[in-house]
Amino acid sequence: MQTFSAPMAYIKIGNETAGFVRNITVQEQINRVDVQGLGRLPIQEIPPVSYRCSATVDQFFLSFKAPVVEAMIHRLGTLQEVLDTLTFAEQGFSIMIYKKLVQNFDDSRKMVTSVDPTGQTVALLTPCFIENQNWQLQEQSVSSFNVNIRYLNPIVTAEY
């Protein structure tokens, strides 16, 4: 069995890669209501009334050198102002989860020598908005950092 590890999700802003995501948990919830007729105790239907899509990211890496991020920084202010804000606020972005496609593998060294840089799209979360950020500090280290996001388009209906 071969195991390959590397970032498996991109952060995209305006269809350009801006960073990577580590450890993502996605939840899509269908909200339903009960429908029952007058004088009937059993519920007759439970139609869907809304869809709530959310995800939790353990850690993300955003490249301030990526052209799309540099353009966003110049549009919003200075790099220091953006760093001090600590949030994307209303800046929408996408997260593309992909499967890495190995093109060449060296059996003698047990090393992947080349991969398809685009991979195969598994899921696309779009448009995403940050809803909550959690930091947990412990003595001598940062023990965790989580970002909760919401996105509008369900994965099950997404077209790639």
N, C-alpha and C positions, 0 to 999 in steps of 0.2 A: 504494500500500500504506500502511495506517495503522498506526502503532505506538503503543500505550498502555502506560505503565508505572506501577506502583504496587504496594503490597504485594499478593501473590497467595496468601498463606496466613495464617490466623488461628491464634492460640493460644487454646484454649478450656479453661476450668476450670468444671466443673459446668454445661455448656451455655451459658456466658456468655463473650463475647469478653474476653480479658485482655491481648492483645498481638498482634504481627505477627511473621512470619518472613521472613528474606531468604535466598535461595539454599539450597534444600533438595535433597538427594540421597537417594532412597529405594531400599532394596535388600530384596528378599524372596527368601529362599533355601529351597528344598525339599531336605531331607536324605533320602537314599535309602540302602538297603542292598541288597547282592547276595543273591539266592536262587538256589541251584543244587542239583540233585538228587544223590543219592549215585551216584558213578560217572560223572557227567556233567561235562565241562569247561566247556561254554558256560553262561553265566548265563541262567537261565530267566525271572527277574523282577527288577525293581528297584523294590519298593514304597516309597512315602514313609513315613518314620517320625517326622518332625518338620518344623516350619515355623519359620524364624527371620526376624523382621521387624525391620529397623533403618533408621535414617535419620541423616544428618549435616546439621546446620543451620549455615550460615556465620555467621549473626548473628540475634539475636532482640531484639525490643523489647517489654518488659513494662510495662504501665501500672500504676503503684502507686495511681493514682486510680480504676481500675476497681473497681466495688463488690465483685466476687468476690475480687479480690486484697486489698482492704482488709479484708474479712471473714476471709480466710486469715491475714493478718498479725496481726489482733487475736486470732485463735484460737491462733497459734503463739508470739506474744511481741510485741516491739517491732519497728518498722521497721528499726532499726539491727541488731538481732539477726538478722533475716532477711537483710539485706544482708551481714552478716559471715559468714553460713553459706555463701553463694554457690552454693547448689544447691537444687533442688526435692526432693532425696532421694527419699522415698517418696510425695511429693505427685503423684498421677497427673494428667495433662492430656491434651488432644486437640489435634491439628493438623488443621485443615480447609483443604485446598488447593482453591481455587476459580477459576473463570473469570469475569472481570469482564464484565458485560453493559452495554454502552453504550446508554443510552436516548435521548439527544439529542447531536448533533454539529453544531457551527456551522462550515459549510464556508468561510465568508468569513474567519474567524479561525483555522481549523484547530485548534479547541479542543473538547474534550469538555465539554459543559455540564451533563450529569447522567448518573449511572450507577445501576444497581440496587445498593444497598448490600449485599445478600445475595449477589448473583451466582449462579453455577451451580456446585454442588459437583462437583469433579472426583475428589477422593479424600479419605477421612477416616482419619487415623491415630489409633487409640484402643485402649486406654488407653496413653499414652506415659510412659516413665520415663527420666530422665537416667542414662546409663551412664558417660559420660566427658566431661570438658571440657578443651580444649587452648587454651593461650594461647601466642603467639609474640611476643616483644618484640624490637624492633630499635631502634637508636639513633634518637632523636627521634620515634618513633611506635609505636603498637600496630599490628603488621603483620597479625595474623590472630587470630581467635577462633572456634573450632569447638566444637560440642556434639554428641556422639553420643548418640542415644536408641534405645531398643528399644520396640516396641509389640506388642501381643498379637494383634490381629485383622487378618488379611491383607486388603489392599485388594481383591483379586480376589473375595473373598466378602462384602465389605461391602455393606450395603443402606442406601440414602439415603432 
